[in-house]
């Protein structure tokens, strides 16, 4: 799933919540990796809005990963 906004990040989390924790972590980490690459791309292009949006999505996914790992 391609995540381009905070709403899409929350939708992805909601969609994956029915999966086992291990599968959720895999999906979250793959999405996180993609978002980090996007963030670097936006940074290289000087796109502040894109960097901020990707950073917010990274924070949302990182929080969910922490929640799952603490269970």
C-alpha positions in Angstrom: 0.0 0.0 0.0 1.3 3.4 -1.0 1.0 6.0 1.8 1.0 9.6 0.8 -0.8 11.3 3.6 -1.5 11.0 7.3 -5.0 9.8 6.6 -3.7 7.1 4.4 -1.3 6.0 7.1 -4.1 5.7 9.6 -6.2 3.8 7.0 -3.4 1.4 6.4 -3.0 0.8 10.2 -6.7 0.2 10.5 -6.7 -2.2 7.6 -3.7 -4.2 8.9 -5.0 -4.4 12.5 -6.9 -7.6 11.7 -3.6 -9.3 10.7 -1.3 -11.1 13.2 1.2 -8.9 14.9 4.1 -10.3 12.9 2.4 -9.5 9.6 1.5 -6.0 10.8 5.1 -5.3 11.7 6.3 -6.5 8.3 3.7 -4.2 6.5 4.5 -1.3 8.8 8.2 -1.6 8.3 7.9 -1.9 4.5 5.7 1.2 4.5 8.1 3.0 6.8 11.0 2.2 4.6 9.2 3.6 1.6 8.2 6.8 3.4 11.8 7.3 4.6 12.9 7.1 1.0 10.2 9.6 0.0 11.3 11.9 2.7 14.9 11.8 1.5 13.7 12.5 -2.1 11.6 15.5 -1.0 14.6 16.8 1.0 16.9 16.5 -2.0 14.3 18.4 -4.1 13.8 21.0 -1.5 10.1 20.2 -1.1 9.4 21.2 2.5 5.7 20.3 2.3 6.5 16.8 1.1 9.2 16.3 3.8 6.8 17.4 6.5 4.0 15.2 5.2 6.3 12.1 4.9 7.7 12.9 8.4 4.3 12.9 9.9 3.4 9.6 8.3 6.7 8.1 9.6 5.8 9.2 13.1 2.4 7.6 12.9 3.8 4.3 11.6 6.6 4.4 14.2 4.1 4.9 17.0 2.1 1.9 15.8 5.2 -0.3 15.6 6.1 0.7 19.2 2.5 -0.2 20.3 2.7 -3.6 18.8 6.2 -4.3 20.1 5.1 -3.3 23.7 2.1 -5.8 23.7 
